[in-house]
Amino acid sequence: MNVLSSYQASSNAELPNTVITKKDRRYQLAKLFIIALVSIATVTLTIIDVIQTAKSFGKKEELTYKIQGSIDTAMVIHNLQIERGMTTLQLAFQRLHYAKERLKLRNIRRKTNESIVVLEKRDDTELRMLTGGTTSFWHTLEDFRRKIDFGRSNVIERLQTYRKWIIGLISTLAKYTESEDLGDYANVVYAYEMVILSKEEAGMERALGGLKFTQGKNFSAINTTWYNEKRVLAQNYLETAFLFSSELKNIHTSLFANTSHLFKKIDKKRKVLSRSAYQTFSDDEAYAWFELMTKYINIMLELQVRIAVVIETKLKEEIDQSTNQLVIRSLLLCFTLIVVPCIIISLARVQKSFYEYTLSLFDKVGLEQARTDFLMRENSRYVDSKYM
């Protein structure tokens, strides 16, 4: 038997292109492409999310700044209302030449000036509009005060001037909160504005009522109509505020819980003031009316301050929430930007190592196959030589 003739060499190792076909390569590249595409999409969406969160954060910060502007404006309005009421009462009594009364008025004016300084520090406030843009509000106000001190202004003219400035400031206050980004607290912001309007009408009611008590029958029917209008408007604005905010209504209820005696006294005097004529001059009645309405307006100020705190608290909560979201999303973006490229590079390296390992296996198999063939041939020669 011829062993050599019966010997069949082992099959040759397959070529790498046979083991790793073009289809396999395309499949692997497709997987890498899909992973890269998904990773890029994830990074893109994360970037968009961070940008949107940053924009939302910026809008809330801007809105917070505007709300603070409205609060600063409301304080100027309040101080002007107090100044208006006090000067109206003292001028009606002709008491401004008394040192005690002048000192009291000077202190009130100082508070007004301080609130104006706070408001003017804002970069979005221009008080010149209150005077038509010709002169500064500060100089106009000081000039107006000098006219009052020297008796060159009657009571009604003074009321109308203060009223014009306050209405202008209320318009400024409303513009601060004109925004599409008020969100869930839009109603409470609107209610806040209604409270300020109600307080302004109550301030006019106080001033006109005190004037009527001092002038008696000399207080005209037109001015009585004006007084009644302010009384009704004050109540209507407040009731409108209740419709927009249950929080405000609850705060109002708690503040006025023990004031039934105050309202009874106010209503009693309102009935007198609502008549077409008041025949008796009474400084005592005027002072009593002024004190009652001052107590009421001070409680309204507390209502105004508390609802402003509610708005600021809501905004602060959303700012904090937006800040946390922005930090989390920014960290996620940083993590994604670091990890995703590493994953893609690692996968590419694994793929490359796989191909290199496959090729090395092919070389090793080829070498081992050649060695085996050599040994087989040598062995067959040995066997043939032995049997020949």
C-alpha positions as CSV (number, residue, x, y, z in Angstrom):
1,M,0.0,0.0,0.0
2,N,1.3,3.4,-1.0
3,V,0.8,5.6,2.0
4,L,1.8,8.7,0.1
5,S,-0.8,8.0,-2.5
6,S,-3.4,7.7,0.1
7,Y,-2.2,10.8,2.0
8,Q,-4.4,13.9,1.6
9,A,-3.1,17.2,2.9
10,S,-5.3,19.2,5.2
11,S,-7.4,21.9,3.6
12,N,-5.9,25.3,3.2
13,A,-6.9,28.1,5.6
14,E,-9.6,30.3,4.2
15,L,-8.7,33.8,3.1
16,P,-9.6,36.7,5.5
17,N,-12.0,38.1,2.9
18,T,-13.8,34.8,2.9
19,V,-13.9,34.6,6.7
20,I,-14.8,38.4,7.1
21,T,-17.0,39.2,4.1
22,K,-17.8,42.6,2.8
23,K,-21.3,42.1,4.2
24,D,-19.9,41.5,7.6
25,R,-17.8,44.7,7.3
26,R,-20.9,46.7,6.2
27,Y,-22.9,45.3,9.0
28,Q,-20.3,46.2,11.6
29,L,-19.9,49.7,10.1
30,A,-23.7,50.1,10.1
31,K,-23.8,49.3,13.8
32,L,-21.1,51.8,14.5
33,F,-23.0,54.4,12.4
34,I,-26.2,53.8,14.2
35,I,-24.5,54.0,17.6
36,A,-22.8,57.2,16.5
37,L,-26.1,58.6,15.1
38,V,-28.0,57.8,18.3
39,S,-25.2,59.3,20.4
40,I,-25.1,62.5,18.3
41,A,-28.9,62.8,18.5
42,T,-28.6,62.4,22.3
43,V,-26.0,65.1,22.6
44,T,-28.0,67.4,20.3
45,L,-31.2,66.9,22.3
46,T,-29.3,67.4,25.6
47,I,-27.8,70.7,24.2
48,I,-31.2,71.9,23.1
49,D,-32.7,71.0,26.5
50,V,-29.9,72.9,28.3
51,I,-30.5,75.9,26.0
52,Q,-34.2,75.9,26.6
53,T,-33.7,75.5,30.3
54,A,-31.2,78.4,30.3
55,K,-33.7,80.6,28.3
56,S,-36.5,79.7,30.8
57,F,-34.2,80.5,33.7
58,G,-33.3,83.9,32.0
59,K,-37.0,84.7,31.5
60,K,-37.8,83.9,35.1
61,E,-34.9,86.1,36.3
62,E,-36.1,88.9,34.1
63,L,-39.7,88.5,35.3
64,T,-38.4,88.5,38.9
65,Y,-36.6,91.8,38.2
66,K,-39.8,93.3,36.7
67,I,-41.9,92.1,39.7
68,Q,-39.4,93.8,42.0
69,G,-39.7,96.9,39.9
70,S,-43.5,96.8,40.3
71,I,-43.0,96.5,44.1
72,D,-40.6,99.4,44.2
73,T,-43.1,101.4,42.1
74,A,-45.9,100.4,44.4
75,M,-44.0,101.8,47.4
76,V,-43.5,105.2,45.7
77,I,-47.3,105.1,45.0
78,H,-48.0,104.4,48.6
79,N,-45.8,107.1,49.9
80,L,-47.2,109.7,47.5
81,Q,-50.7,108.6,48.6
82,I,-49.8,109.2,52.3
83,E,-48.2,112.5,51.4
84,R,-51.2,113.6,49.3
85,G,-53.6,112.7,52.1
86,M,-51.6,114.4,54.8
87,T,-51.0,117.6,52.8
88,T,-54.7,117.7,51.8
89,L,-55.8,117.5,55.4
90,Q,-53.3,120.0,56.7
91,L,-53.8,122.5,53.9
92,A,-57.6,122.3,54.4
93,F,-57.1,123.1,58.1
94,Q,-54.5,125.9,57.2
95,R,-52.1,124.2,59.6
96,L,-49.0,124.1,57.5
97,H,-47.6,127.1,59.2
98,Y,-47.3,125.2,62.5
99,A,-43.9,123.7,63.1
100,K,-45.2,120.4,64.4
101,E,-47.4,119.9,61.3
102,R,-44.6,120.9,59.0
103,L,-42.2,118.5,60.7
104,K,-44.7,115.7,60.3
105,L,-45.2,116.5,56.6
106,R,-41.4,116.8,56.1
107,N,-40.9,113.2,57.5
108,I,-43.6,111.9,55.1
109,R,-41.9,113.7,52.2
110,R,-38.6,112.2,53.2
111,K,-40.0,108.7,53.0
112,T,-41.4,109.5,49.5
113,N,-38.0,110.8,48.4
114,E,-36.3,107.6,49.7
115,S,-38.6,105.4,47.8
116,I,-38.1,107.5,44.6
117,V,-34.3,107.1,45.0
118,V,-34.7,103.3,45.2
119,L,-36.9,103.3,42.0
120,E,-34.6,105.6,40.1
121,K,-31.7,103.2,40.7
122,R,-33.3,100.7,38.3
123,D,-32.0,100.8,34.7
124,D,-35.6,100.3,33.3
125,T,-37.2,103.2,35.1
126,E,-37.6,106.7,33.6
127,L,-39.7,109.0,35.9
128,R,-39.5,111.9,33.4
129,M,-42.6,110.5,31.7
130,L,-44.6,111.7,34.7
131,T,-43.8,115.2,33.7
132,G,-44.0,114.8,30.0
133,G,-40.3,114.2,29.6
134,T,-39.3,117.9,29.9
135,T,-37.9,118.0,33.4
136,S,-37.0,115.4,36.0
137,F,-39.8,114.2,38.3
138,W,-37.7,115.0,41.3
139,H,-37.4,118.7,40.5
140,T,-41.1,118.9,39.5
141,L,-42.1,117.3,42.8
142,E,-39.9,119.7,44.8
143,D,-41.3,122.7,42.9
144,F,-44.8,121.5,43.5
145,R,-44.1,121.1,47.3
146,R,-42.8,124.7,47.5
147,K,-46.0,126.0,45.9
148,I,-47.9,124.0,48.6
149,D,-45.8,125.4,51.4
150,F,-46.2,129.0,50.2
151,G,-50.0,128.6,49.7
152,R,-49.9,128.9,45.9
153,S,-51.9,125.8,45.2
154,N,-55.5,125.0,46.1
155,V,-56.6,121.6,47.4
156,I,-58.4,120.3,44.3
157,E,-55.5,121.2,42.0
158,R,-53.1,119.5,44.4
159,L,-55.3,116.3,44.5
160,Q,-55.5,116.3,40.7
161,T,-51.7,116.7,40.3
162,Y,-50.9,113.9,42.8
163,R,-53.6,111.8,41.1
164,K,-52.0,112.3,37.7
165,W,-48.5,111.2,39.0
166,I,-49.9,108.2,40.8
167,I,-51.9,107.0,37.8
168,G,-48.8,107.3,35.7
169,L,-46.9,105.2,38.2
170,I,-49.7,102.6,38.2
171,S,-49.4,102.4,34.4
172,T,-45.6,101.8,34.8
173,L,-46.3,99.2,37.4
174,A,-48.7,97.4,35.0
175,K,-46.1,97.4,32.2
176,Y,-43.6,95.7,34.5
177,T,-45.9,92.7,34.7
178,E,-47.1,92.6,31.1
179,S,-45.6,89.3,30.0
180,E,-46.6,86.1,28.3
181,D,-44.3,84.2,30.8
182,L,-46.4,84.8,33.9
183,G,-47.5,81.2,33.8
184,D,-49.4,79.8,36.8
185,Y,-49.1,83.1,38.8
186,A,-50.6,85.4,36.2
187,N,-53.8,85.7,38.1
188,V,-52.1,86.6,41.4
189,V,-50.1,89.3,39.6
190,Y,-53.3,90.7,38.1
191,A,-54.9,90.6,41.6
192,Y,-51.9,92.4,43.0
193,E,-52.4,95.2,40.5
194,M,-56.1,95.4,41.4
195,V,-55.2,95.8,45.1
196,I,-53.0,98.8,44.3
197,L,-55.8,100.3,42.2
198,S,-58.2,99.8,45.0
199,K,-55.9,101.4,47.5
200,E,-55.4,104.4,45.2
201,E,-59.2,104.9,45.0
202,A,-59.4,104.5,48.8
203,G,-56.7,107.1,49.2
204,M,-58.7,109.5,47.0
205,E,-61.8,108.7,49.0
206,R,-59.9,109.6,52.2
207,A,-58.6,112.9,50.8
208,L,-62.0,114.0,49.3
209,G,-63.9,112.9,52.4
210,G,-61.6,114.8,54.7
211,L,-61.9,117.9,52.5
212,K,-65.7,117.6,52.6
213,F,-65.8,117.4,56.4
214,T,-63.8,120.6,56.6
215,Q,-65.6,122.6,53.8
216,G,-69.1,121.6,54.7
217,K,-71.6,123.2,52.3
218,N,-68.8,124.8,50.3
219,F,-67.9,121.3,49.0
220,S,-69.5,121.2,45.6
221,A,-71.9,118.6,44.3
222,I,-69.4,117.7,41.6
223,N,-66.8,116.9,44.2
224,T,-69.3,114.8,46.1
225,T,-70.0,112.8,42.9
226,W,-66.2,112.5,42.6
227,Y,-66.0,111.2,46.1
228,N,-68.8,108.6,45.5
229,E,-67.1,107.4,42.4
230,K,-63.8,106.8,44.3
231,R,-65.7,104.9,47.0
232,V,-67.4,102.6,44.5
233,L,-64.2,102.0,42.4
234,A,-62.2,101.1,45.5
235,Q,-64.7,98.3,46.3
236,N,-65.0,97.1,42.7
237,Y,-61.3,96.8,42.2
238,L,-61.0,94.8,45.4
239,E,-63.8,92.4,44.4
240,T,-62.2,91.9,41.0
241,A,-59.0,91.0,42.7
242,F,-60.8,88.3,44.8
243,L,-62.1,86.8,41.5
244,F,-58.6,86.3,40.2
245,S,-56.8,85.1,43.4
246,S,-58.2,82.9,46.2
247,E,-54.8,83.4,47.9
248,L,-55.4,87.1,48.1
249,K,-59.0,86.6,49.3
250,N,-57.7,84.4,52.1
251,I,-55.0,86.9,53.1
252,H,-57.6,89.7,53.0
253,T,-60.0,87.7,55.3
254,S,-57.2,87.0,57.8
255,L,-56.1,90.7,57.9
256,F,-59.6,92.1,58.3
257,A,-60.8,89.4,60.6
258,N,-61.1,91.6,63.7
259,T,-61.9,95.0,62.0
260,S,-65.7,94.9,62.0
261,H,-65.8,97.9,64.4
262,L,-63.5,99.8,62.0
263,F,-65.8,99.2,59.0
264,K,-68.9,100.1,61.1
265,K,-67.4,103.5,61.8
266,I,-66.2,104.0,58.2
267,D,-69.7,103.1,56.8
268,K,-71.4,105.5,59.2
269,K,-69.2,108.3,58.0
270,R,-69.6,107.2,54.4
271,K,-73.4,107.7,54.7
272,V,-72.8,111.2,55.7
273,L,-70.3,112.0,53.0
274,S,-72.4,110.4,50.3
275,R,-75.1,113.0,50.7
276,S,-75.3,115.8,48.2
277,A,-74.5,118.4,50.9
278,Y,-72.8,118.5,54.3
279,Q,-73.8,121.6,56.1
280,T,-71.5,121.5,59.1
281,F,-67.8,122.4,59.2
282,S,-66.0,119.9,61.5
283,D,-62.2,119.6,61.8
284,D,-62.7,116.9,64.4
285,E,-64.9,114.8,62.0
286,A,-62.3,115.3,59.3
287,Y,-59.5,114.1,61.5
288,A,-61.6,111.1,62.7
289,W,-62.4,110.2,59.1
290,F,-58.7,110.6,58.1
291,E,-57.6,108.3,61.0
292,L,-60.2,105.7,60.2
293,M,-59.3,105.6,56.5
294,T,-55.5,105.7,57.3
295,K,-56.0,102.5,59.3
296,Y,-57.9,100.9,56.5
297,I,-55.3,101.9,53.9
298,N,-52.5,100.7,56.1
299,I,-54.2,97.3,56.3
300,M,-54.5,97.4,52.5
301,L,-50.8,98.1,52.3
302,E,-50.2,95.0,54.4
303,L,-52.4,93.1,52.0
304,Q,-50.3,94.5,49.1
305,V,-47.1,93.6,50.7
306,R,-48.2,90.0,51.6
307,I,-49.5,89.3,48.1
308,A,-46.2,90.7,46.7
309,V,-44.4,88.2,49.0
310,V,-46.5,85.4,47.6
311,I,-45.5,86.4,44.1
312,E,-41.9,86.7,45.0
313,T,-42.0,83.3,46.7
314,K,-43.6,81.6,43.7
315,L,-40.9,83.2,41.5
316,K,-38.1,82.2,43.8
317,E,-39.4,78.6,43.9
318,E,-39.4,78.5,40.1
319,I,-36.0,80.2,39.9
320,D,-34.6,77.6,42.2
321,Q,-36.2,74.8,40.3
322,S,-34.9,76.2,37.0
323,T,-31.4,76.5,38.5
324,N,-31.5,72.9,39.7
325,Q,-32.7,71.7,36.3
326,L,-30.1,73.8,34.5
327,V,-27.3,72.4,36.7
328,I,-28.5,68.8,36.2
329,R,-28.9,69.2,32.5
330,S,-25.5,70.9,32.2
331,L,-23.8,68.0,34.1
332,L,-25.6,65.5,31.9
333,L,-24.4,67.4,28.8
334,C,-20.8,67.4,30.1
335,F,-21.1,63.7,30.9
336,T,-22.6,62.9,27.5
337,L,-19.9,64.9,25.7
338,I,-17.2,63.0,27.5
339,V,-18.7,59.5,27.5
340,V,-20.2,59.3,24.0
341,P,-17.0,60.0,22.1
342,C,-15.2,57.5,24.4
343,I,-17.9,54.9,23.6
344,I,-17.6,55.4,19.9
345,I,-13.8,55.4,20.0
346,S,-13.8,52.2,22.2
347,L,-16.2,50.5,19.8
348,A,-14.1,51.4,16.9
349,R,-11.0,50.1,18.6
350,V,-12.7,46.9,19.5
351,Q,-13.8,46.5,15.9
352,K,-10.2,47.1,14.8
353,S,-8.9,44.7,17.3
354,F,-11.4,42.1,16.1
355,Y,-10.2,42.4,12.6
356,E,-6.5,42.4,13.6
357,Y,-7.1,39.3,15.8
358,T,-8.9,37.5,12.9
359,L,-6.0,38.3,10.5
360,S,-3.5,37.0,13.1
361,L,-5.5,33.8,13.5
362,F,-5.4,33.4,9.8
363,D,-1.6,33.7,9.8
364,K,-1.3,31.3,12.7
365,V,-3.6,28.8,11.1
366,G,-1.6,29.0,7.9
367,L,1.6,28.5,9.7
368,E,0.3,25.6,11.7
369,Q,-1.3,24.1,8.5
370,A,2.1,24.3,6.7
371,R,3.9,22.8,9.7
372,T,1.3,19.9,9.8
373,D,1.7,19.3,6.1
374,F,5.5,19.3,6.4
375,L,5.3,16.8,9.3
376,M,2.9,14.6,7.4
377,R,5.1,14.5,4.3
378,E,8.1,13.7,6.4
379,N,6.2,11.0,8.1
380,S,5.0,9.5,4.8
381,R,8.6,9.5,3.5
382,Y,9.7,7.6,6.6
383,V,6.9,5.1,6.2
384,D,7.6,4.5,2.5
385,S,11.3,4.1,3.1
386,K,10.6,1.5,5.7
387,Y,8.4,-0.7,3.6
388,M,10.4,-0.4,0.3
